[in-house]
Amino acid sequence: MDMNNYMERSTVLVEALPYIQKYYGKTVVIKYGGNAMISEDLRTAVISDIILLHLVGVHVVVVHGGGPEIGQMLEKIGKKTHFVDGLRYTDEETMDIVQQILCGKVNKSLVSIINNLGGKAIGLCGLDGALFQARQLDEKYGLVGKIVKVLPDVVNDALEKGYIPVISTVALGIDNDTAYNINADTAAAELAVALNAEKLILLTDVRGVLRDPKDPSTLIPQIRTHEVPGLMASGIIGGGMIPKIECCVTAVENGVHRTHILDGRIPHSILTEMLSHQGIGTMFLE
């Protein structure tokens, strides 16, 4: 390695120091999904970021989905999936599959990867300690729930014992004797508020909010919450980005200092956003 490479690496480490000091002891909630969850290389990069943040004293909480895995299992058993307003219709049989895949296969796989790479993770779901409590969102969606209460004690206990909590988004029904399927972005935002988190990070398959969806160079790096209605009215924010951004706004308005939409397809996007001057996604703040 030549001297220039040594200097570059030293510069990166020095640049990270004030951010490490800033976030030491603070809680960051990361919603993990999309291509970053499917690709082995990207999955390793994300998990490495999470472990590094944990090792330098950041309290990291991971909330995950598992839509592709659920879809694959439903296809394997010959059950057709249909969506209503972008949400998977969840009947009782589908809900059983959701629990098996989210609380079982996906959750325990992520915990295993983190532990094998030198982290210290523990798997939880929204049923544990009545973490997520929900009512049925609407009959037309089936067993899809709306979170009405979050009891974060089980997550705080895990953090205090030095674990990285990895949480699947199945909720305890308080209006029926059932579990509910919960949107992972919504669950992450609600949990970030309940934990008084410093940051909420949503990993997605897009760069962030773009003025021109076809041009990555039009990324909007920072948006204040009062600017969101105008961006929606102009069509800059639309489609599937609307519910994600509503989650970001809700979190900021309820005490989370910063929320971010990051492209999980970019290796180490979490570290770049959190521990460098650059920042590579869209940040929401008051």
PEHU-V639699 format. One line per field, one symbol per residue. burial: + if it has 9 or more other ideal C-beta (glycine too) atoms within 8 Angstrom, else -. Layout:
burial = ???
This chain:
burial = -----+-----+--++--++--++-++++++++++++-+--+++++++++++++---+++++++++--+++-+++---+-+-----++++---++-++++++++++++-++-+++-+-+++++++++---+++++++---+++++-+--+++-+++-++---+++++++++++-----+++++++++++++++++-++++++++---+++--------++--+-+--+--++---++---+++++-++++++---+-+++++++++-+++++++++--+++++++-
